[in-house]
Amino acid sequence: MSRKLLEVKDLKINFKTFTGLVQAVRGVTFELYEGETLAIVGESGSGKSVTCNAIMKLIPEPQGIYAGGEILLEGKDLIPLKERDMTKVRGNDIAMIFQDPMTALNPTMRIGNQITEVILKHTKLSRVEAKERALKLLELVGIPMHERRYKQYPHELSGGMRQRIVIAIALAADPKLLIADEPTTALDVTIQAQILELMKDIQKKRNTSIIFITHDLGVVANVADRVAVMYAGQIVEYGTVNDVFYNPKHPYTWGLLGSMPDLQNNSKDLLRTIPGSPPDLTNPPKGDSFAPRNEYALAIDYEKEPPMYKVSETHYAKTWLLHPDAPKIPVPESVSKRIEGYLREAQTNVN
Amino acid sequence: MSTKLLEVRNLKQYFGTPKNPIKAVDGINFEIYEGETLGLVGESGCGKSTTGRSIIRLYDITDGEVLYQGKNVHSSKSRNELKQFNREMQMIFQDPYASLNPRMTAGEAISEGFNIHHLYKNKSERNEMVGSLLEAVGLNREHANRYAHEFSGGQRQRIGIARALSLNPSFIIADEPISALDVSIQAQVVNLLKKLQYERNLTYLFIAHDLSMVKYISDRIAVMYKGKIVELGPSDEIYNHPIHPYTISLLSAVPLPDPLSERKRKRIHYVHEETDNNASMHEVYSNHFVYGTSDQIHRWKN
């Protein structure tokens, strides 16, 4: 078993707004091992980006409040750290790749300088050495003619190339943890596939741990070792990719899987949708926050919040349906049919 | 076979100077039949959005013809003819955050078309029409008095759809209508588009880069690359038996929610082969067209 790098324990983040206190993250617990990729999936507003910004300590204070919990990076809690100490962690230990490569780069700075800036800040290298390292990074992230690109400005590059630059900047100080917040959402499928390959390749070479935020389940299946499904500020299902994709237990996960078109079975039925919209987190509903949108909701869902049930050593889900006394509800047919299809195909490929 | 609704013949749309033109759309041909959905896919910059915008007259085309029910869309028209044409063909835009006027209520945005075409006698009639449209797209009548910022992305896209439907068109161009939305919301909007198509006998040109949704919603798919349609055929056929190497490469990049197959995924790189003047559309199988020279087609088929 590899070493535990990050441990988030019962993290709670609130925001003060003029309509009241928004409970954006409501007790999130997960851990991350070295060289592993954890994908966090969920709809907009489910708290996945806030969780990751919290790990980077990028929650704007005083509106944002760390209301509880711990963020342990190699055993050291980040929450009480002062801003001055945190700047040493950022870039050095944890780095972030943002969603929109169009806005994440400084338009008035040459690409080379944006990379060496990070290197000079976090290492004792001289300018010449920093430039050498920056050029190596450009090569690593697959930028052709890197000598020339080094002197160019962001607007001279395409979206995919810019995202590669953002990745190069994130890697500049050799971080142990890379947080990627929807890094491919703004990109084309072909470019997306290239960026995903690049990230997996870098992970293999450097044993970096990655937290990958996305709402695209196809991307999750491609990159993740483990998956956390978030809903209304909480993790509702947590397990290895195979657990979550082939043996989903939470009705919300069923909904997410069902809302993607099933191409294998060539089904033209209406897509399963999750009715309604996520709850208002200034006043989270009593009981299970997913209950109002859940066609399988039980009476207890409106009364009491379900605990995290253990499905297997690696697989957990937060739903009353897993209580021993709950009625046995099978996975909806549209989802189970597709899982069977995938597994059957995997079988035939083996034989 | 149902009737031809739209016919695009040798459509060209160049930008920039005549000496050094940027050939956004470079001589494409296709037809859309009544009641069907044609999916148009390709990477950004391949000219798919430009095609949609040229068809609906948002650009003056460089060359070629667009025939709607046999009538040339781009020929000079009187004011009344133009108005009539605008009622037939409408567009749904990509970004529901940018395509709605923030100073208008949903009701005003939807009823703009009614005002221009003088389709109501009094206010209560107009409110009735707006209300029924809002209900048709799954919103409430009360939403008419709210402003765009009060809605979520999915709800805004529903308003965009209601606006497109307001004049009762028969042909709708949907330019990446779901790419800015969450997965579960995407499914809601796609289901809505399908439902409306069924109820109102609409014909869609569905432009997107997400092949999985396009495959699901379309009857036929056209794949564009560098301003040309490189492959066109029934969606199952394109998805299961692609012939053009670009289509194969594009399909190999679409991630599926299936970890076991994703682990083994091998992306196929596309190496563009320059085509000379001999290249043309070949009907490889029935209704399945591929662009290239006869040599290339022969090679790709085997």
Interface residues (C-beta under 8 A of the other chain):
Chain A: E43 S44 G159 D188 V189 T190 I191 Q192 A193 Q194 L196 E197 H215 D216 L217 G218 V219 V220 A221 N222 A224 V241 N242 F245 Y246 G255 L256 L257 G258 S259 M260 P261 L263 Q264 N266 K268 L270 L271 R272 T273 I274 S277 Y342 L343 E345 A346 N349
Chain B: E43 S44 S152 G153 G154 D182 V183 S184 I185 Q186 A187 Q188 V190 N191 K194 H209 D210 L211 S212 M213 K215 Y216 D236 Y239 S249 L250 S252 A253 V254 P255 L256 P257 D258 P259 L260 S261 E262 K264 R265 R267 Y270
